[in-house]
Amino acid sequence: MRFDHRHLLGIEPLRPDEITTILDLADQYVALGRRREKHANALAGLTQVNMFFENSTRTQASFELAGKRLGADVMNMAMQASSIKKGETLIDTAMTLNAMHPDLLVVRHPHSGAVDLLAQKVNCAVLNAGDGRHEHPTQALLDALTIRRAKGRLHRLNIAICGDIAHSRVARSNILLLHKMENRIRLVGPPTLMPSGVEHFGVEVYDNMEEGLKDVDVVMMLRLQRERMDGGFIPSEREYYHRYGLDAEKLAHAKDDAIVMHPGPMNRGVEIDGTIADDINRSVIQDQVEMGVAVRMAAMDLLARNLRAHPKEVMA
């Protein structure tokens, strides 16, 4: 199982075979998670520190659970009450962490590039749990695993990513990963929520849900990220739901066996109808949560193997 990286900072540096390596190992951890005895020892004797500068429920909880299931000593740092609030710089925080000799550092940060900066200053493996509008690699990997298990493959599928593309690191990471695995990608949403330069992304762009969802295999909905908006991107939530919220009428344009995804947290009645979100025949949203733990276990396992094999060597 070849994975030639010291850190997991984004999807962009990963080769298709490395993506497959992570997903294959994650499949094994899905099976482990469904057993009564859920523990392994891949991270035994290692220390994992979770640093979340932004609030998180699913990602932080799944990274914590993943580390504990693999036998790591896991510490969650309360960044809202940390020295950062007293004026400490990110570099000083990195130096402080180095003195604690962690082995795995999981970081979520509101600014793009902050996680990469930390990775340059610490001596441990760093995993990006989301940085600004840049990337969220483990979310794209868990989405990929969910798709592969539901559809039986992860190539040559028609996949629609719908909603607030402009502010979404999830969308960016998914576009990168799904391109690498030879899928056809459509971005669907209002022009005000499309990123600049979208014409260079190698995707099809639609501002009409019915047209964008026609004959797709996967419908991936995104949350409206109001915390990243600084202007009037939509007229109202009611109007947004009418035009871009996923309901049965719009979903009928997709293939009959199309699956529905959402990274969470969901705004029911804004980007997705609650009945669709809970439809056990179409929705794989709860599967995504389960896959998240398994993918994060696999990613940390692979990075730990590299740490142990090359403790002094800085890899790609």
Secondary structure as UniProt FT lines:
FT   TURN            12..13
FT   HELIX           16..33
FT   TURN            42..45
FT   STRAND          47..52
FT   HELIX           58..69
FT   TURN            70..71
FT   STRAND          73..77
FT   HELIX           79..81
FT   HELIX           83..86
FT   HELIX           90..100
FT   STRAND          104..109
FT   TURN            112..113
FT   HELIX           114..121
FT   STRAND          125..131
FT   TURN            132..134
FT   HELIX           137..151
FT   STRAND          158..162
FT   TURN            166..167
FT   HELIX           169..180
FT   TURN            181..182
FT   STRAND          184..188
FT   HELIX           191..193
FT   TURN            196..197
FT   HELIX           198..200
FT   STRAND          204..206
FT   HELIX           209..212
FT   TURN            213..215
FT   STRAND          218..221
FT   HELIX           226..228
FT   HELIX           237..244
FT   HELIX           248..251
FT   TURN            252..253
FT   TURN            256..257
FT   STRAND          259..261
FT   TURN            269..271
FT   HELIX           274..277
FT   TURN            280..282
FT   HELIX           285..309
FT   TURN            311..312
//
